[in-house]
Amino acid sequence: MRLDKFLKLARLVKRRTVAQEMIEVGAVRINGRQCKPSAEVRMGDSVEIAYPSRVLSLEVLCADEAALKRMSPEEAWSSREERRVDPSEKPW
């Protein structure tokens, strides 16, 4: 599944266009590497998302689009780490 679509369906961002913008500026990484919105997300991948005041590190538990639409966000991904960052600094 595409990364931008995963972020939207897993309810990590509200809109897919917001997910695409975050990915383009480098605020989202898969397995430690910067990627494009069309990058494939697979079960077991590590995803890091830099929000303005925090960085969320998670593991993908489900990358199936049909299943993601039916399940809750807690079933789609597992949080590994969440840390606060200074909003004036760019975490990447």
PyMOL Python script that loads the backbone (N, CA, C, O; Angstrom):
from pymol import cmd

cmd.read_pdbstr("""\
ATOM      1  N   MET A   1       0.833  -1.166   0.000  1.00  0.00           N
ATOM      2  CA  MET A   1       0.000   0.000   0.000  1.00  0.00           C
ATOM      3  C   MET A   1       0.889   1.244   0.000  1.00  0.00           C
ATOM      4  O   MET A   1       1.971   1.241   0.586  1.00  0.00           O
ATOM      5  N   ARG A   2       0.434   2.283  -0.647  1.00  0.00           N
ATOM      6  CA  ARG A   2       1.172   3.552  -0.684  1.00  0.00           C
ATOM      7  C   ARG A   2       1.287   4.149   0.712  1.00  0.00           C
ATOM      8  O   ARG A   2       0.380   4.014   1.533  1.00  0.00           O
ATOM      9  N   LEU A   3       2.396   4.803   0.969  1.00  0.00           N
ATOM     10  CA  LEU A   3       2.652   5.400   2.277  1.00  0.00           C
ATOM     11  C   LEU A   3       1.620   6.471   2.621  1.00  0.00           C
ATOM     12  O   LEU A   3       1.100   6.482   3.737  1.00  0.00           O
ATOM     13  N   ASP A   4       1.316   7.361   1.695  1.00  0.00           N
ATOM     14  CA  ASP A   4       0.351   8.425   1.994  1.00  0.00           C
ATOM     15  C   ASP A   4      -1.029   7.859   2.317  1.00  0.00           C
ATOM     16  O   ASP A   4      -1.729   8.372   3.190  1.00  0.00           O
ATOM     17  N   LYS A   5      -1.407   6.819   1.621  1.00  0.00           N
ATOM     18  CA  LYS A   5      -2.703   6.189   1.868  1.00  0.00           C
ATOM     19  C   LYS A   5      -2.712   5.469   3.224  1.00  0.00           C
ATOM     20  O   LYS A   5      -3.716   5.494   3.935  1.00  0.00           O
ATOM     21  N   PHE A   6      -1.601   4.833   3.576  1.00  0.00           N
ATOM     22  CA  PHE A   6      -1.501   4.169   4.876  1.00  0.00           C
ATOM     23  C   PHE A   6      -1.660   5.176   6.012  1.00  0.00           C
ATOM     24  O   PHE A   6      -2.399   4.927   6.964  1.00  0.00           O
ATOM     25  N   LEU A   7      -0.971   6.307   5.915  1.00  0.00           N
ATOM     26  CA  LEU A   7      -1.058   7.321   6.963  1.00  0.00           C
ATOM     27  C   LEU A   7      -2.491   7.805   7.146  1.00  0.00           C
ATOM     28  O   LEU A   7      -2.925   8.036   8.275  1.00  0.00           O
ATOM     29  N   LYS A   8      -3.220   7.959   6.066  1.00  0.00           N
ATOM     30  CA  LYS A   8      -4.610   8.402   6.130  1.00  0.00           C
ATOM     31  C   LYS A   8      -5.508   7.313   6.713  1.00  0.00           C
ATOM     32  O   LYS A   8      -6.282   7.584   7.631  1.00  0.00           O
ATOM     33  N   LEU A   9      -5.419   6.091   6.199  1.00  0.00           N
ATOM     34  CA  LEU A   9      -6.298   5.014   6.650  1.00  0.00           C
ATOM     35  C   LEU A   9      -6.000   4.580   8.085  1.00  0.00           C
ATOM     36  O   LEU A   9      -6.896   4.126   8.795  1.00  0.00           O
ATOM     37  N   ALA A  10      -4.747   4.719   8.511  1.00  0.00           N
ATOM     38  CA  ALA A  10      -4.374   4.372   9.883  1.00  0.00           C
ATOM     39  C   ALA A  10      -4.673   5.517  10.847  1.00  0.00           C
ATOM     40  O   ALA A  10      -4.406   5.412  12.044  1.00  0.00           O
ATOM     41  N   ARG A  11      -5.221   6.597  10.327  1.00  0.00           N
ATOM     42  CA  ARG A  11      -5.623   7.775  11.105  1.00  0.00           C
ATOM     43  C   ARG A  11      -4.453   8.458  11.805  1.00  0.00           C
ATOM     44  O   ARG A  11      -4.585   8.956  12.923  1.00  0.00           O
ATOM     45  N   LEU A  12      -3.317   8.472  11.135  1.00  0.00           N
ATOM     46  CA  LEU A  12      -2.148   9.181  11.644  1.00  0.00           C
ATOM     47  C   LEU A  12      -2.140  10.622  11.160  1.00  0.00           C
ATOM     48  O   LEU A  12      -1.516  11.482  11.782  1.00  0.00           O
ATOM     49  N   VAL A  13      -2.829  10.895  10.054  1.00  0.00           N
ATOM     50  CA  VAL A  13      -3.069  12.251   9.553  1.00  0.00           C
ATOM     51  C   VAL A  13      -4.532  12.317   9.105  1.00  0.00           C
ATOM     52  O   VAL A  13      -5.148  11.289   8.826  1.00  0.00           O
ATOM     53  N   LYS A  14      -5.077  13.520   9.041  1.00  0.00           N
ATOM     54  CA  LYS A  14      -6.496  13.654   8.713  1.00  0.00           C
ATOM     55  C   LYS A  14      -6.803  13.552   7.228  1.00  0.00           C
ATOM     56  O   LYS A  14      -7.851  13.040   6.834  1.00  0.00           O
ATOM     57  N   ARG A  15      -5.871  14.049   6.397  1.00  0.00           N
ATOM     58  CA  ARG A  15      -6.111  14.039   4.952  1.00  0.00           C
ATOM     59  C   ARG A  15      -4.901  13.494   4.223  1.00  0.00           C
ATOM     60  O   ARG A  15      -3.767  13.627   4.682  1.00  0.00           O
ATOM     61  N   ARG A  16      -5.155  12.885   3.093  1.00  0.00           N
ATOM     62  CA  ARG A  16      -4.080  12.315   2.292  1.00  0.00           C
ATOM     63  C   ARG A  16      -3.163  13.396   1.729  1.00  0.00           C
ATOM     64  O   ARG A  16      -1.960  13.173   1.595  1.00  0.00           O
ATOM     65  N   THR A  17      -3.704  14.547   1.403  1.00  0.00           N
ATOM     66  CA  THR A  17      -2.865  15.630   0.878  1.00  0.00           C
ATOM     67  C   THR A  17      -1.891  16.127   1.948  1.00  0.00           C
ATOM     68  O   THR A  17      -0.756  16.493   1.641  1.00  0.00           O
ATOM     69  N   VAL A  18      -2.339  16.136   3.199  1.00  0.00           N
ATOM     70  CA  VAL A  18      -1.450  16.513   4.302  1.00  0.00           C
ATOM     71  C   VAL A  18      -0.336  15.477   4.430  1.00  0.00           C
ATOM     72  O   VAL A  18       0.823  15.833   4.643  1.00  0.00           O
ATOM     73  N   ALA A  19      -0.684  14.203   4.302  1.00  0.00           N
ATOM     74  CA  ALA A  19       0.314  13.133   4.355  1.00  0.00           C
ATOM     75  C   ALA A  19       1.339  13.309   3.236  1.00  0.00           C
ATOM     76  O   ALA A  19       2.539  13.158   3.467  1.00  0.00           O
ATOM     77  N   GLN A  20       0.879  13.624   2.032  1.00  0.00           N
ATOM     78  CA  GLN A  20       1.787  13.818   0.907  1.00  0.00           C
ATOM     79  C   GLN A  20       2.731  14.982   1.163  1.00  0.00           C
ATOM     80  O   GLN A  20       3.920  14.891   0.857  1.00  0.00           O
ATOM     81  N   GLU A  21       2.220  16.075   1.721  1.00  0.00           N
ATOM     82  CA  GLU A  21       3.070  17.231   2.017  1.00  0.00           C
ATOM     83  C   GLU A  21       4.116  16.890   3.076  1.00  0.00           C
ATOM     84  O   GLU A  21       5.275  17.283   2.948  1.00  0.00           O
ATOM     85  N   MET A  22       3.718  16.165   4.118  1.00  0.00           N
ATOM     86  CA  MET A  22       4.654  15.775   5.174  1.00  0.00           C
ATOM     87  C   MET A  22       5.770  14.891   4.609  1.00  0.00           C
ATOM     88  O   MET A  22       6.939  15.048   4.961  1.00  0.00           O
ATOM     89  N   ILE A  23       5.396  13.976   3.743  1.00  0.00           N
ATOM     90  CA  ILE A  23       6.379  13.066   3.150  1.00  0.00           C
ATOM     91  C   ILE A  23       7.346  13.841   2.258  1.00  0.00           C
ATOM     92  O   ILE A  23       8.553  13.603   2.294  1.00  0.00           O
ATOM     93  N   GLU A  24       6.819  14.768   1.456  1.00  0.00           N
ATOM     94  CA  GLU A  24       7.649  15.560   0.542  1.00  0.00           C
ATOM     95  C   GLU A  24       8.695  16.398   1.271  1.00  0.00           C
ATOM     96  O   GLU A  24       9.807  16.567   0.771  1.00  0.00           O
ATOM     97  N   VAL A  25       8.351  16.929   2.457  1.00  0.00           N
ATOM     98  CA  VAL A  25       9.312  17.755   3.195  1.00  0.00           C
ATOM     99  C   VAL A  25      10.258  16.913   4.045  1.00  0.00           C
ATOM    100  O   VAL A  25      11.158  17.455   4.686  1.00  0.00           O
ATOM    101  N   GLY A  26      10.065  15.601   4.056  1.00  0.00           N
ATOM    102  CA  GLY A  26      10.970  14.713   4.774  1.00  0.00           C
ATOM    103  C   GLY A  26      10.585  14.413   6.205  1.00  0.00           C
ATOM    104  O   GLY A  26      11.419  13.954   6.985  1.00  0.00           O
ATOM    105  N   ALA A  27       9.325  14.664   6.569  1.00  0.00           N
ATOM    106  CA  ALA A  27       8.881  14.431   7.939  1.00  0.00           C
ATOM    107  C   ALA A  27       8.453  12.988   8.195  1.00  0.00           C
ATOM    108  O   ALA A  27       8.100  12.644   9.323  1.00  0.00           O
ATOM    109  N   VAL A  28       8.478  12.141   7.166  1.00  0.00           N
ATOM    110  CA  VAL A  28       8.099  10.738   7.319  1.00  0.00           C
ATOM    111  C   VAL A  28       9.202   9.875   6.713  1.00  0.00           C
ATOM    112  O   VAL A  28       9.703  10.157   5.625  1.00  0.00           O
ATOM    113  N   ARG A  29       9.567   8.823   7.433  1.00  0.00           N
ATOM    114  CA  ARG A  29      10.597   7.901   6.950  1.00  0.00           C
ATOM    115  C   ARG A  29      10.135   6.468   7.138  1.00  0.00           C
ATOM    116  O   ARG A  29       9.434   6.141   8.095  1.00  0.00           O
ATOM    117  N   ILE A  30      10.542   5.624   6.207  1.00  0.00           N
ATOM    118  CA  ILE A  30      10.295   4.186   6.315  1.00  0.00           C
ATOM    119  C   ILE A  30      11.640   3.507   6.514  1.00  0.00           C
ATOM    120  O   ILE A  30      12.563   3.692   5.721  1.00  0.00           O
ATOM    121  N   ASN A  31      11.742   2.728   7.568  1.00  0.00           N
ATOM    122  CA  ASN A  31      12.979   2.004   7.897  1.00  0.00           C
ATOM    123  C   ASN A  31      14.190   2.931   7.886  1.00  0.00           C
ATOM    124  O   ASN A  31      15.267   2.545   7.433  1.00  0.00           O
ATOM    125  N   GLY A  32      14.010   4.164   8.388  1.00  0.00           N
ATOM    126  CA  GLY A  32      15.100   5.121   8.505  1.00  0.00           C
ATOM    127  C   GLY A  32      15.459   5.875   7.245  1.00  0.00           C
ATOM    128  O   GLY A  32      16.375   6.698   7.262  1.00  0.00           O
ATOM    129  N   ARG A  33      14.761   5.616   6.151  1.00  0.00           N
ATOM    130  CA  ARG A  33      15.074   6.281   4.884  1.00  0.00           C
ATOM    131  C   ARG A  33      13.959   7.215   4.464  1.00  0.00           C
ATOM    132  O   ARG A  33      12.777   6.903   4.612  1.00  0.00           O
ATOM    133  N   GLN A  34      14.349   8.367   3.937  1.00  0.00           N
ATOM    134  CA  GLN A  34      13.379   9.307   3.376  1.00  0.00           C
ATOM    135  C   GLN A  34      12.780   8.677   2.124  1.00  0.00           C
ATOM    136  O   GLN A  34      13.467   7.941   1.417  1.00  0.00           O
ATOM    137  N   CYS A  35      11.527   8.953   1.846  1.00  0.00           N
ATOM    138  CA  CYS A  35      10.858   8.288   0.734  1.00  0.00           C
ATOM    139  C   CYS A  35       9.861   9.221   0.061  1.00  0.00           C
ATOM    140  O   CYS A  35       9.735  10.389   0.428  1.00  0.00           O
ATOM    141  N   LYS A  36       9.161   8.688  -0.925  1.00  0.00           N
ATOM    142  CA  LYS A  36       8.139   9.427  -1.665  1.00  0.00           C
ATOM    143  C   LYS A  36       6.759   8.984  -1.185  1.00  0.00           C
ATOM    144  O   LYS A  36       6.634   7.934  -0.555  1.00  0.00           O
ATOM    145  N   PRO A  37       5.720   9.773  -1.475  1.00  0.00           N
ATOM    146  CA  PRO A  37       4.367   9.373  -1.077  1.00  0.00           C
ATOM    147  C   PRO A  37       3.929   8.032  -1.667  1.00  0.00           C
ATOM    148  O   PRO A  37       3.079   7.350  -1.093  1.00  0.00           O
ATOM    149  N   SER A  38       4.494   7.660  -2.788  1.00  0.00           N
ATOM    150  CA  SER A  38       4.108   6.400  -3.441  1.00  0.00           C
ATOM    151  C   SER A  38       4.909   5.194  -2.938  1.00  0.00           C
ATOM    152  O   SER A  38       4.730   4.090  -3.452  1.00  0.00           O
ATOM    153  N   ALA A  39       5.778   5.379  -1.954  1.00  0.00           N
ATOM    154  CA  ALA A  39       6.584   4.275  -1.424  1.00  0.00           C
ATOM    155  C   ALA A  39       5.671   3.207  -0.839  1.00  0.00           C
ATOM    156  O   ALA A  39       4.643   3.516  -0.236  1.00  0.00           O
ATOM    157  N   GLU A  40       6.054   1.952  -1.022  1.00  0.00           N
ATOM    158  CA  GLU A  40       5.259   0.835  -0.524  1.00  0.00           C
ATOM    159  C   GLU A  40       5.501   0.606   0.963  1.00  0.00           C
ATOM    160  O   GLU A  40       6.641   0.561   1.423  1.00  0.00           O
ATOM    161  N   VAL A  41       4.404   0.461   1.703  1.00  0.00           N
ATOM    162  CA  VAL A  41       4.470   0.130   3.126  1.00  0.00           C
ATOM    163  C   VAL A  41       4.082  -1.333   3.262  1.00  0.00           C
ATOM    164  O   VAL A  41       3.064  -1.768   2.723  1.00  0.00           O
ATOM    165  N   ARG A  42       4.902  -2.093   3.988  1.00  0.00           N
ATOM    166  CA  ARG A  42       4.640  -3.515   4.192  1.00  0.00           C
ATOM    167  C   ARG A  42       4.547  -3.817   5.680  1.00  0.00           C
ATOM    168  O   ARG A  42       5.050  -3.063   6.514  1.00  0.00           O
ATOM    169  N   MET A  43       3.909  -4.909   5.993  1.00  0.00           N
ATOM    170  CA  MET A  43       3.793  -5.327   7.380  1.00  0.00           C
ATOM    171  C   MET A  43       5.193  -5.529   7.962  1.00  0.00           C
ATOM    172  O   MET A  43       6.040  -6.165   7.335  1.00  0.00           O
ATOM    173  N   GLY A  44       5.435  -4.991   9.159  1.00  0.00           N
ATOM    174  CA  GLY A  44       6.727  -5.107   9.810  1.00  0.00           C
ATOM    175  C   GLY A  44       7.648  -3.925   9.585  1.00  0.00           C
ATOM    176  O   GLY A  44       8.688  -3.824  10.236  1.00  0.00           O
ATOM    177  N   ASP A  45       7.284  -3.019   8.669  1.00  0.00           N
ATOM    178  CA  ASP A  45       8.106  -1.830   8.422  1.00  0.00           C
ATOM    179  C   ASP A  45       8.094  -0.908   9.633  1.00  0.00           C
ATOM    180  O   ASP A  45       7.122  -0.864  10.386  1.00  0.00           O
ATOM    181  N   SER A  46       9.182  -0.174   9.809  1.00  0.00           N
ATOM    182  CA  SER A  46       9.283   0.841  10.839  1.00  0.00           C
ATOM    183  C   SER A  46       9.046   2.200  10.192  1.00  0.00           C
ATOM    184  O   SER A  46       9.717   2.554   9.222  1.00  0.00           O
ATOM    185  N   VAL A  47       8.096   2.959  10.723  1.00  0.00           N
ATOM    186  CA  VAL A  47       7.753   4.274  10.171  1.00  0.00           C
ATOM    187  C   VAL A  47       7.966   5.322  11.257  1.00  0.00           C
ATOM    188  O   VAL A  47       7.522   5.145  12.392  1.00  0.00           O
ATOM    189  N   GLU A  48       8.643   6.409  10.911  1.00  0.00           N
ATOM    190  CA  GLU A  48       8.858   7.525  11.822  1.00  0.00           C
ATOM    191  C   GLU A  48       8.159   8.747  11.242  1.00  0.00           C
ATOM    192  O   GLU A  48       8.343   9.085  10.072  1.00  0.00           O
ATOM    193  N   ILE A  49       7.355   9.407  12.074  1.00  0.00           N
ATOM    194  CA  ILE A  49       6.587  10.574  11.645  1.00  0.00           C
ATOM    195  C   ILE A  49       6.940  11.736  12.553  1.00  0.00           C
ATOM    196  O   ILE A  49       6.807  11.638  13.773  1.00  0.00           O
ATOM    197  N   ALA A  50       7.391  12.843  11.958  1.00  0.00           N
ATOM    198  CA  ALA A  50       7.743  14.040  12.722  1.00  0.00           C
ATOM    199  C   ALA A  50       6.588  15.029  12.648  1.00  0.00           C
ATOM    200  O   ALA A  50       6.360  15.659  11.616  1.00  0.00           O
ATOM    201  N   TYR A  51       5.868  15.156  13.750  1.00  0.00           N
ATOM    202  CA  TYR A  51       4.837  16.170  13.886  1.00  0.00           C
ATOM    203  C   TYR A  51       5.521  17.434  14.410  1.00  0.00           C
ATOM    204  O   TYR A  51       6.696  17.368  14.770  1.00  0.00           O
ATOM    205  N   PRO A  52       4.838  18.581  14.467  1.00  0.00           N
ATOM    206  CA  PRO A  52       5.503  19.811  14.919  1.00  0.00           C
ATOM    207  C   PRO A  52       6.120  19.734  16.319  1.00  0.00           C
ATOM    208  O   PRO A  52       7.167  20.337  16.557  1.00  0.00           O
ATOM    209  N   SER A  53       5.496  19.010  17.246  1.00  0.00           N
ATOM    210  CA  SER A  53       6.036  18.994  18.610  1.00  0.00           C
ATOM    211  C   SER A  53       6.432  17.612  19.112  1.00  0.00           C
ATOM    212  O   SER A  53       6.805  17.466  20.276  1.00  0.00           O
ATOM    213  N   ARG A  54       6.358  16.594  18.256  1.00  0.00           N
ATOM    214  CA  ARG A  54       6.727  15.245  18.682  1.00  0.00           C
ATOM    215  C   ARG A  54       7.128  14.395  17.489  1.00  0.00           C
ATOM    216  O   ARG A  54       6.786  14.695  16.345  1.00  0.00           O
ATOM    217  N   VAL A  55       7.861  13.327  17.781  1.00  0.00           N
ATOM    218  CA  VAL A  55       8.232  12.353  16.760  1.00  0.00           C
ATOM    219  C   VAL A  55       7.679  11.007  17.201  1.00  0.00           C
ATOM    220  O   VAL A  55       7.944  10.558  18.316  1.00  0.00           O
ATOM    221  N   LEU A  56       6.914  10.366  16.333  1.00  0.00           N
ATOM    222  CA  LEU A  56       6.297   9.080  16.622  1.00  0.00           C
ATOM    223  C   LEU A  56       6.985   8.008  15.797  1.00  0.00           C
ATOM    224  O   LEU A  56       7.095   8.125  14.576  1.00  0.00           O
ATOM    225  N   SER A  57       7.446   6.967  16.468  1.00  0.00           N
ATOM    226  CA  SER A  57       8.049   5.823  15.802  1.00  0.00           C
ATOM    227  C   SER A  57       7.107   4.645  15.992  1.00  0.00           C
ATOM    228  O   SER A  57       6.700   4.349  17.115  1.00  0.00           O
ATOM    229  N   LEU A  58       6.755   3.965  14.893  1.00  0.00           N
ATOM    230  CA  LEU A  58       5.793   2.875  14.983  1.00  0.00           C
ATOM    231  C   LEU A  58       6.154   1.720  14.071  1.00  0.00           C
ATOM    232  O   LEU A  58       6.968   1.856  13.158  1.00  0.00           O
ATOM    233  N   GLU A  59       5.531   0.577  14.336  1.00  0.00           N
ATOM    234  CA  GLU A  59       5.692  -0.603  13.502  1.00  0.00           C
ATOM    235  C   GLU A  59       4.361  -0.874  12.820  1.00  0.00           C
ATOM    236  O   GLU A  59       3.308  -0.811  13.455  1.00  0.00           O
ATOM    237  N   VAL A  60       4.406  -1.175  11.525  1.00  0.00           N
ATOM    238  CA  VAL A  60       3.198  -1.446  10.743  1.00  0.00           C
ATOM    239  C   VAL A  60       2.750  -2.881  11.030  1.00  0.00           C
ATOM    240  O   VAL A  60       3.513  -3.827  10.836  1.00  0.00           O
ATOM    241  N   LEU A  61       1.512  -3.035  11.493  1.00  0.00           N
ATOM    242  CA  LEU A  61       0.965  -4.358  11.771  1.00  0.00           C
ATOM    243  C   LEU A  61       0.060  -4.863  10.660  1.00  0.00           C
ATOM    244  O   LEU A  61      -0.134  -6.069  10.509  1.00  0.00           O
ATOM    245  N   CYS A  62      -0.502  -3.929   9.874  1.00  0.00           N
ATOM    246  CA  CYS A  62      -1.385  -4.307   8.775  1.00  0.00           C
ATOM    247  C   CYS A  62      -1.197  -3.313   7.631  1.00  0.00           C
ATOM    248  O   CYS A  62      -1.268  -2.103   7.842  1.00  0.00           O
ATOM    249  N   ALA A  63      -0.961  -3.814   6.437  1.00  0.00           N
ATOM    250  CA  ALA A  63      -0.791  -2.944   5.276  1.00  0.00           C
ATOM    251  C   ALA A  63      -1.806  -3.265   4.190  1.00  0.00           C
ATOM    252  O   ALA A  63      -1.616  -2.892   3.033  1.00  0.00           O
ATOM    253  N   ASP A  64      -2.883  -3.956   4.555  1.00  0.00           N
ATOM    254  CA  ASP A  64      -3.930  -4.305   3.610  1.00  0.00           C
ATOM    255  C   ASP A  64      -5.017  -3.231   3.634  1.00  0.00           C
ATOM    256  O   ASP A  64      -5.598  -2.956   4.684  1.00  0.00           O
ATOM    257  N   GLU A  65      -5.288  -2.633   2.490  1.00  0.00           N
ATOM    258  CA  GLU A  65      -6.218  -1.504   2.418  1.00  0.00           C
ATOM    259  C   GLU A  65      -7.618  -1.873   2.892  1.00  0.00           C
ATOM    260  O   GLU A  65      -8.214  -1.130   3.672  1.00  0.00           O
ATOM    261  N   ALA A  66      -8.148  -2.982   2.446  1.00  0.00           N
ATOM    262  CA  ALA A  66      -9.506  -3.373   2.833  1.00  0.00           C
ATOM    263  C   ALA A  66      -9.597  -3.628   4.336  1.00  0.00           C
ATOM    264  O   ALA A  66     -10.581  -3.247   4.969  1.00  0.00           O
ATOM    265  N   ALA A  67      -8.603  -4.253   4.897  1.00  0.00           N
ATOM    266  CA  ALA A  67      -8.600  -4.536   6.337  1.00  0.00           C
ATOM    267  C   ALA A  67      -8.460  -3.248   7.141  1.00  0.00           C
ATOM    268  O   ALA A  67      -9.100  -3.096   8.182  1.00  0.00           O
ATOM    269  N   LEU A  68      -7.627  -2.318   6.669  1.00  0.00           N
ATOM    270  CA  LEU A  68      -7.435  -1.054   7.380  1.00  0.00           C
ATOM    271  C   LEU A  68      -8.723  -0.246   7.468  1.00  0.00           C
ATOM    272  O   LEU A  68      -8.958   0.443   8.462  1.00  0.00           O
ATOM    273  N   LYS A  69      -9.542  -0.325   6.452  1.00  0.00           N
ATOM    274  CA  LYS A  69     -10.801   0.426   6.456  1.00  0.00           C
ATOM    275  C   LYS A  69     -11.761  -0.103   7.513  1.00  0.00           C
ATOM    276  O   LYS A  69     -12.613   0.639   8.002  1.00  0.00           O
ATOM    277  N   ARG A  70     -11.633  -1.384   7.871  1.00  0.00           N
ATOM    278  CA  ARG A  70     -12.544  -1.995   8.838  1.00  0.00           C
ATOM    279  C   ARG A  70     -12.034  -1.959  10.272  1.00  0.00           C
ATOM    280  O   ARG A  70     -12.833  -2.056  11.204  1.00  0.00           O
ATOM    281  N   MET A  71     -10.738  -1.823  10.474  1.00  0.00           N
ATOM    282  CA  MET A  71     -10.183  -1.953  11.822  1.00  0.00           C
ATOM    283  C   MET A  71      -9.904  -0.615  12.484  1.00  0.00           C
ATOM    284  O   MET A  71      -9.921   0.433  11.840  1.00  0.00           O
ATOM    285  N   SER A  72      -9.648  -0.673  13.773  1.00  0.00           N
ATOM    286  CA  SER A  72      -9.310   0.530  14.529  1.00  0.00           C
ATOM    287  C   SER A  72      -7.826   0.827  14.360  1.00  0.00           C
ATOM    288  O   SER A  72      -7.065  -0.065  13.985  1.00  0.00           O
ATOM    289  N   PRO A  73      -7.395   2.058  14.628  1.00  0.00           N
ATOM    290  CA  PRO A  73      -5.982   2.412  14.461  1.00  0.00           C
ATOM    291  C   PRO A  73      -5.053   1.587  15.342  1.00  0.00           C
ATOM    292  O   PRO A  73      -3.912   1.325  14.961  1.00  0.00           O
ATOM    293  N   GLU A  74      -5.527   1.173  16.518  1.00  0.00           N
ATOM    294  CA  GLU A  74      -4.690   0.385  17.421  1.00  0.00           C
ATOM    295  C   GLU A  74      -4.301  -0.962  16.816  1.00  0.00           C
ATOM    296  O   GLU A  74      -3.272  -1.532  17.180  1.00  0.00           O
ATOM    297  N   GLU A  75      -5.113  -1.468  15.902  1.00  0.00           N
ATOM    298  CA  GLU A  75      -4.828  -2.749  15.260  1.00  0.00           C
ATOM    299  C   GLU A  75      -3.928  -2.584  14.037  1.00  0.00           C
ATOM    300  O   GLU A  75      -3.307  -3.554  13.603  1.00  0.00           O
ATOM    301  N   ALA A  76      -3.844  -1.391  13.479  1.00  0.00           N
ATOM    302  CA  ALA A  76      -3.091  -1.148  12.249  1.00  0.00           C
ATOM    303  C   ALA A  76      -1.600  -0.940  12.495  1.00  0.00           C
ATOM    304  O   ALA A  76      -0.772  -1.282  11.651  1.00  0.00           O
ATOM    305  N   TRP A  77      -1.258  -0.374  13.667  1.00  0.00           N
ATOM    306  CA  TRP A  77       0.144  -0.088  13.962  1.00  0.00           C
ATOM    307  C   TRP A  77       0.390  -0.151  15.458  1.00  0.00           C
ATOM    308  O   TRP A  77      -0.525  -0.019  16.272  1.00  0.00           O
ATOM    309  N   SER A  78       1.650  -0.357  15.790  1.00  0.00           N
ATOM    310  CA  SER A  78       2.059  -0.446  17.189  1.00  0.00           C
ATOM    311  C   SER A  78       3.117   0.620  17.448  1.00  0.00           C
ATOM    312  O   SER A  78       4.104   0.715  16.718  1.00  0.00           O
ATOM    313  N   SER A  79       2.909   1.415  18.481  1.00  0.00           N
ATOM    314  CA  SER A  79       3.844   2.486  18.805  1.00  0.00           C
ATOM    315  C   SER A  79       5.111   1.917  19.429  1.00  0.00           C
ATOM    316  O   SER A  79       5.049   1.127  20.371  1.00  0.00           O
ATOM    317  N   ARG A  80       6.256   2.321  18.898  1.00  0.00           N
ATOM    318  CA  ARG A  80       7.546   1.915  19.465  1.00  0.00           C
ATOM    319  C   ARG A  80       8.080   2.969  20.414  1.00  0.00           C
ATOM    320  O   ARG A  80       8.548   2.661  21.511  1.00  0.00           O
ATOM    321  N   GLU A  81       8.003   4.221  19.976  1.00  0.00           N
ATOM    322  CA  GLU A  81       8.540   5.321  20.774  1.00  0.00           C
ATOM    323  C   GLU A  81       7.847   6.613  20.374  1.00  0.00           C
ATOM    324  O   GLU A  81       7.509   6.822  19.209  1.00  0.00           O
ATOM    325  N   GLU A  82       7.643   7.465  21.352  1.00  0.00           N
ATOM    326  CA  GLU A  82       7.111   8.796  21.088  1.00  0.00           C
ATOM    327  C   GLU A  82       7.909   9.769  21.943  1.00  0.00           C
ATOM    328  O   GLU A  82       7.954   9.645  23.167  1.00  0.00           O
ATOM    329  N   ARG A  83       8.535  10.736  21.287  1.00  0.00           N
ATOM    330  CA  ARG A  83       9.343  11.694  22.041  1.00  0.00           C
ATOM    331  C   ARG A  83       8.971  13.119  21.664  1.00  0.00           C
ATOM    332  O   ARG A  83       8.608  13.409  20.524  1.00  0.00           O
ATOM    333  N   ARG A  84       9.070  13.982  22.631  1.00  0.00           N
ATOM    334  CA  ARG A  84       8.796  15.403  22.426  1.00  0.00           C
ATOM    335  C   ARG A  84      10.014  16.071  21.798  1.00  0.00           C
ATOM    336  O   ARG A  84      11.154  15.702  22.081  1.00  0.00           O
ATOM    337  N   VAL A  85       9.760  17.052  20.947  1.00  0.00           N
ATOM    338  CA  VAL A  85      10.831  17.837  20.341  1.00  0.00           C
ATOM    339  C   VAL A  85      10.466  19.306  20.448  1.00  0.00           C
ATOM    340  O   VAL A  85       9.293  19.654  20.581  1.00  0.00           O
ATOM    341  N   ASP A  86      11.461  20.153  20.392  1.00  0.00           N
ATOM    342  CA  ASP A  86      11.237  21.589  20.426  1.00  0.00           C
ATOM    343  C   ASP A  86      10.646  22.013  19.079  1.00  0.00           C
ATOM    344  O   ASP A  86      11.244  21.733  18.040  1.00  0.00           O
ATOM    345  N   PRO A  87       9.493  22.677  19.069  1.00  0.00           N
ATOM    346  CA  PRO A  87       8.867  23.082  17.806  1.00  0.00           C
ATOM    347  C   PRO A  87       9.738  23.968  16.923  1.00  0.00           C
ATOM    348  O   PRO A  87       9.549  24.000  15.707  1.00  0.00           O
ATOM    349  N   SER A  88      10.691  24.689  17.517  1.00  0.00           N
ATOM    350  CA  SER A  88      11.556  25.557  16.696  1.00  0.00           C
ATOM    351  C   SER A  88      12.621  24.763  15.955  1.00  0.00           C
ATOM    352  O   SER A  88      13.195  25.260  14.987  1.00  0.00           O
ATOM    353  N   GLU A  89      12.895  23.533  16.396  1.00  0.00           N
ATOM    354  CA  GLU A  89      13.877  22.684  15.717  1.00  0.00           C
ATOM    355  C   GLU A  89      13.171  21.775  14.717  1.00  0.00           C
ATOM    356  O   GLU A  89      12.013  21.400  14.902  1.00  0.00           O
ATOM    357  N   LYS A  90      13.882  21.436  13.672  1.00  0.00           N
ATOM    358  CA  LYS A  90      13.349  20.464  12.722  1.00  0.00           C
ATOM    359  C   LYS A  90      13.927  19.110  13.112  1.00  0.00           C
ATOM    360  O   LYS A  90      15.147  18.952  13.141  1.00  0.00           O
ATOM    361  N   PRO A  91      13.075  18.127  13.413  1.00  0.00           N
ATOM    362  CA  PRO A  91      13.589  16.829  13.860  1.00  0.00           C
ATOM    363  C   PRO A  91      14.393  16.091  12.788  1.00  0.00           C
ATOM    364  O   PRO A  91      15.173  15.196  13.113  1.00  0.00           O
ATOM    365  N   TRP A  92      14.211  16.456  11.510  1.00  0.00           N
ATOM    366  CA  TRP A  92      14.985  15.777  10.465  1.00  0.00           C
ATOM    367  C   TRP A  92      16.085  16.694  10.057  1.00  0.00           C
ATOM    368  O   TRP A  92      16.883  16.352   9.184  1.00  0.00           O
TER     369      TRP A  92
END
""", "prot")
cmd.dss("prot")
cmd.show_as("cartoon", "prot")
cmd.util.cbc("prot")
cmd.orient("prot")
